[in-house]
Amino acid sequence: MTNATTTTDHDDHDDHGPAYGLSRWITTTNHKDIGTLYLWFSFIMLLTGGSFAMVIRAELFQPGLQFVEPHFFNQMTTMHGLIMVFGAIMPAFVGLANWMLPLMIGAPDMALPRMNNWSFWILPFAFSMLLSSLFMEGGGPAFGWTFYAPLSTTYAPASTDFFIFGVHLMGISSVMGAINVIATILNMRAPGMTLMKMPLFVWTWLITAYLLIAVMPVLAGAVTMMLTDRHFGTSFFDAAGGGDPVMFQHIFWFFGHPEVYIMILPAFGIISAIVPTFARKPLFGYSSMVYATGSIAILSFMVWAHHMFTTGMPVAGELYFMYATILISIPTGVKVFNWVTTMWRGSMTFETPMLWALGFIVMFTIGGLSGLMLGVAPVDTQYHDTYFVVAHFHYVLVTGALYSIIAAYYYWVPKWTGNMYNETLGKIHFWWSTIAVNVLFFPQHFLGLAGMPRRIPDYALQFAEFNMISSIGGFCFGLAQVFFLFIIVKTIKGGKKATDIVWEGATGLEFEELPSPAPYHSFNTAPEVK
Amino acid sequence: MSNVFKKIIPRSQMIKICLVPVFMFGFGFAMVPLYDVLCDITGLNGKTGRVEASMIDESDVDRSRTIEVRFLANTTAGLPWSFEPLVTKMDVHPGQLYEAIYRVRSTTDRETKGQAIPSVSPGIAAQHFNKTVCFCFNDQNLAGFETRDMPLKFIISNGISDKVEQITLSYTFFSLDKG
């Protein structure tokens, strides 16, 4: 450090704090600033997509059409899915990566700070374009978040082109973010931090980043084909010109299945950081966790057609995709086993981050088990496109991905702001959310098994009770996240000062080597990792 | 500070990482022909085979087996044609060449253009359903109110699975007119 302060080199900007005003945020190349921007952006998108979900649940509160037209209802289900997947979950993980990766590996910043700035600032434009389509003539996208052709080509509203370019932009943003993560992790680790000493959040993000650069371009290709089918006379997905709409589903799910692991692998990393801290034991089976993550990533490329069991695949194809899909439960089971074993005979305490992490383990497993049921080809014919599927993927994405993000927030926010959140409020937030989310999604299993199809604004009378229960749970869960906003703002404004280690059992460079809050520039001299 | 970063990020590594998305963008498009090739090889998706008439050996006929072939005809919206097979089903022996006729009639006074896309069900029979002559190979131009009989010659190869007792051949005419 003394060397750094005595040199008067032109490039020595080490002691600069942040700039003031709005330009700080627009021109920033600081990983902490960009992480903060990503996290705020994803929270705004969570509330936006959540308000669309409220419209859906309000309409489904009772049978019959009460509030919205079916066409608008379809726009709501579509936008809810797109905003939550691409606007809330993915940017939140990128935000956490920006904030935490350099702190965890002892790097001064991300490897490509200018690109980092760019990859964030594309997002507001991408989502403004996407959301603006709701106000256009003919309405916004109404073909479901999976935008199957020909619904998204021949029969789509004119605003679909805004959707297409929006997807292009968010794809570019994700790919740039992922390249940055890879470059950072491969090149900027502190001396002594070998790959197999990296925290699991770093590992899972490294693998996620490889998935991102491999599949986001395929999505970009799919929407480009849609675009040329719509305007330039090609027939990729149009049978009249020799194309095939089923091929759209193959291309989409070749992207789409790795995409679901993009949304859950970083979550595994977060849980693997939190559970050892509050069990006060090192993570059980570190290397098996790394290999499990790797195998999930590789398998994710080989199972895409299990989303398409009802398209008329030959039996051999159904069997292959069924077995390959069920195979994924093995590495995933290894992970759950390791978390449980980490807690076994640990000195456990149940602060808010631990509660969210435990909620994740229990409820993500419920979602995983319903996923096993859906993976079995003969029964999938029954469950396909019912509310059972909706219940399944909300258990893995809300009580899975979203819960891990909230857990990460509570776990690291003392390091970000220097203030402890209010423990009582955090616990209220957890129990409120957890009761509400189960009231919301658990009845949807029953609705699906009874045959209620997804993406419909009206339903048969026998589904009325469970839908009403589900809607009540939905409103409560939505309100709980507004309460979360209150907690976030309150914690930024003040609170009990956090200690440098923050948690009694915390390990890792971000807790052991840095004060709370982490200074604007950290690790200008790399720490030594033993 | 930025100078420090430039030194430690190897250029060749960056190029490799950036090539992955470029390659995968191309791969997305490559899936289109790959998909067709895969369907052709496996006969998935009801893609039928095509053989030359000269290659058929009439002594290979398997008279012990009879398979029922059903003919379906459809037109899509925007094509003012009526389209139907003259016979709706036929009992055939594997290895023998048969002819079926489809009749198409324009129900409008202007000239219209269309192309038929075939599909065979069940999928496992598709690769054994071979055509030597088919109206689906060409675009069809119909003058106003014209009627045309269109022949189809097909042969079911001997290799077909014994589980197949019935095959459905479906044609759908799509409009090739602009707008």
Interface residues (C-beta under 8 A of the other chain):
Chain A: D11 D12 H13 D14 P108 D109 A111 L112 P113 V175 I179 I182 A183 L186 N187 M188 Y210 I213 A214 V215 M216 P217 V218 L219 A220 G221 A222 M225 F236 A239 A240 G241 G242 D244 V246 M247 H250 I251 F254 F255 G312 M313 P314 G317
Chain B: M1 S2 N3 V4 F5 I8 I9 P10 Q13 M14 I17 C18 V20 P21 V22 M24 F25 G26 F27 G28 F29 M31 V32 Y35 T42 L44 N45 T76 Q115 I117 G123 I124 T172 F174 S175 L176
